[in-house]
Amino acid sequence: LYSAVVSIDMFEQQMSYLKDNDYTVLTVSELATLLSSGQALPPNAVVLTFDDGYEGFYDLAYPVLQKNQLPGTAYLYVDGMVNGGITWDEARQLTGDGLLEVGSHGISHHMLPLMMPEEIITELIESRLRLESELDVSVETFCYPIGALTPAIARKVEAAGYAAAVGTTYQRGEFAIDDRYVLQRVMVTPAADYPLMFRFMVSGYYVP
């Protein structure tokens, strides 16, 4: 799952629902480990991801995760850390208790298919090194900026040493469903304000 625009009150209700109904919340790297080893997923498995590193995540969403002790994966891009997003110090606070995993969202947040091959490699490698250096964490997974990729770019992410990568949604059959480098997510839109819709989204039967 990843969130588009959800009010904090609704987000609190959604996270309480996951906690109260025995969902197993995994990080993206934990999901990648299970998929690569061929292990079965735990019952009611769900992954929570948050893109871009907006201040609203630091101020509003993360305290809710902390309150419910639900892990999440935050995808941060390097330029955003100094241009209006959360600061490096705030990011260090978020990762301090081990509840939040950080993944790379590139350096510039520009669409990778519009870049030259050498620029793509820089986005993949330098962003990971910078995040690991600044935050003293291991960065295992990648999130495609704007969800834009090609099959060749997915292979570049794999070659760069990431364990998995997440996108948004794509046409049926566009990518192999078992490709860890094109993990498709459900966008939690305001439609999820209806409790039955949110339950459908996390049921495993919902197809974007």
Salt bridges, closest charged atoms under 4 A:
ASP51 OD1 - ARG185 NH1 2.98
ASP52 OD1 - HIS105 NE2 2.98
ASP52 OD1 - HIS109 NE2 2.97
ASP89 OD1 - ARG92 NH1 2.57
GLU132 OE2 - ARG128 NE 3.74
GLU134 OE1 - ARG92 NH2 2.82
GLU134 OE2 - ARG130 NE 3.13
GLU140 OE1 - ARG128 NH2 3.97
GLU158 OE1 - ARG155 NE 2.87
ASP179 OD2 - ARG155 NH1 3.12
